[in-house]
Amino acid sequence: MTENNVVISKGLEGVFISDTTLCKIDGSKGKLWYRGYPIEVLAEKSNYEEVAYLLLYGKLPTKKELSTFEDRLKDEREVSEEIQTIIKTFAGKSHPNDVLRTCVSALSAYDEDMSDRSNDANMERAIKLIAKMPTIVAMIGRQNRGKEFIAPRNDLGHSENFLYMLTGKKPDEESARLIDLMFILHAEHGSNASTFSTLVTGSTLSDVYSAVVAGISTLRGPLHGGADEAALKMMKAIGEPDNTESYIESALEGKQRIMGFGHRVYKAYDPRAKVVYNYLKTFMKTTTDEHVEKLLEIAIRAEKLMEEKLSKTKGIWPNIDFFAGPLYTAMDIPSDLFTPIFASSRMAGWTAHLFEYWTNNRLFRPLDNYVGELDLKYVDISKR
Ligand SMILES: CC(C)(COP(=O)(O)OP(=O)(O)OC[C@H]1O[C@@H](n2cnc3c(N)ncnc32)[C@H](O)[C@@H]1OP(=O)(O)O)[C@@H](O)C(=O)NCCC(=O)NCCS
C-alpha cells in the first residue's frame, strides 16, 4: 500500500489474468493437470505429440487424429538453408537460446500470408513451430560441437528424433522414453513468466511468431527456464558428492539461492520434479558413466539436505529444473541446450494459451504508481 492507497502486487503475485481450461496447478498440494488430466498419468501413458494435441485442440486425439497430427509434424521438421545459415553464423557467438530466438523470428518470413489470422492459419503456424524447434536446437548443438547437421528421420517420434539429430545416434529405448518424458513435463505450466509475456505480446493483436519470440526470450533467465542450466553448473562446482552438504550449507549461509529449488506457485513438491526424481533413482542403478553417477548422487544428496533445511520449514521444494541437468548429461546433451529444449517443448503450451486468450482478447495494460517529482523547472542545457 502506498500514499495513494494503491495496491502493488510485485511480480503480479496472486493476480489472476484470465480463465483457462488448459492447466490447473494446485500449489499447496503439489498437483498439476493438463486439460484436466493429471500430469503423472500423461507422463506414464502419453507421448509428447499426444500431449501437444491435447493442449492445442482441448481433447485427447483418436488414433487417426494422432497419426495425422504426427504426420503433419514430421512433414514440417526440415528448416530452410537460410535458417541453417543463421545457425552457422551465430552459434558459438550467442547463447543457443538467443540463436533459437533469432531463428524463430526469421520463420515468419516463410509465412505465406501473415494477414491470415484465422484459427486454421494459426494452428498451422503452431504445428510448424513445434515441428521445427527441435531441428533448430539440434542444429545449434551440432554447430557448437563442430559437427555436420543431421536430417530428421521420419520413422522416429518427435523427441526421439530430436535426440537422434543432436547426437547422431538412434537413442536406446530408455533415453527415447526419458527425453519424451521431459518434453511432456515441460509442455505447459499455466501463466508462468514466459507464457505471460507471450500473452502480453499477443494481446496487442501482434502475430504468433512475435508472441512466441517474447516467450523464448523470457524463458532464458535463471529464475525461469534457465534454472536447469544454473543448477547443473552448481552441481559441477560441487564436484564430488561428499562436498554437497558443505557447499549447500555455505551457499545458504551466504544467502545464495539454490537454483532448481523454490517456486512462486508450488509450496509443496513440484509433481513434475517427483516424476523426474523417480527416473533419477532408476538411472542411478543403471548408469556406468562415472561423471553422470556423481552428478546424480550430488542431486540426490542436495535434495535430501534442502528438505531438512528449507523444504519443510519454508516451502522451498525442488522444481523440475533441479533434476533435469544430470539426466540430460546422461543423454549427452550439453547444458546450454537445456533452455532451448524447454522452449521446444513449451511451444505447445505457449501457442495453446495464445489461441485461448485470443478467443476473448483484452490488451494487457497494467498501471505503475508514479513516485517521482512533478512540475520540475526545466533548466536549459547550457545552464545545467
Ligand atoms: C522461482 C523463484 C524465483 C520464486 O520465488 P518467489 O515466489 O519470487 O519467492 P521469493 O523470491 O520472494 O522467495 C521467498 C523466500 O524464499 C527464499 N528462496 C526462494 N527460492 C530459494 C532458493 N532457490 N534457494 C534459497 N532460498 C530461496 C528467498 O530467499 C526468500 O527468503 P526470505 O523470505 O528469507 O527473503 C525462487 O524460488 C528462485 O529464485 N528459485 C531459484 C530459481 C529456479 O529454480 N527457478 C525455476 C522455477 S521453476
The ligand as an ORCA input file, in Angstrom:
! r2SCAN-3c Opt
* xyz 0 1
  C      11.405    -19.405     -8.562
  C      11.574    -18.256     -7.591
  C      12.017    -17.005     -8.367
  C      10.215    -17.988     -6.961
  O      10.406    -17.105     -5.989
  P       9.372    -16.062     -5.371
  O       7.996    -16.574     -5.361
  O       9.584    -14.761     -6.037
  O       9.870    -16.106     -3.905
  P      10.910    -15.126     -3.274
  O      11.997    -14.820     -4.235
  O      10.111    -13.984     -2.746
  O      11.500    -16.010     -2.109
  C      10.837    -16.224     -0.865
  C      11.865    -16.652      0.166
  O      12.376    -17.924     -0.178
  C      13.787    -17.862     -0.409
  N      14.095    -18.669     -1.577
  C      13.324    -18.803     -2.680
  N      13.918    -19.628     -3.541
  C      15.067    -20.023     -2.981
  C      16.095    -20.874     -3.402
  N      16.063    -21.465     -4.590
  N      17.151    -21.078     -2.599
  C      17.201    -20.472     -1.403
  N      16.231    -19.655     -0.936
  C      15.176    -19.420     -1.725
  C      14.064    -16.390     -0.677
  O      15.397    -16.050     -0.377
  C      13.061    -15.730      0.225
  O      13.571    -15.805      1.548
  P      13.277    -14.622      2.602
  O      11.781    -14.618      2.767
  O      14.019    -15.055      3.798
  O      13.778    -13.380      1.951
  C      12.619    -18.579     -6.498
  O      12.197    -19.680     -5.732
  C      14.006    -18.845     -7.081
  O      14.762    -17.895     -7.307
  N      14.353    -20.156     -7.319
  C      15.590    -20.484     -7.977
  C      15.426    -20.404     -9.490
  C      14.590    -21.509    -10.033
  O      14.778    -22.669     -9.707
  N      13.682    -21.143    -10.940
  C      12.851    -22.123    -11.652
  C      11.467    -22.063    -11.201
  S      10.533    -23.322    -11.992
*
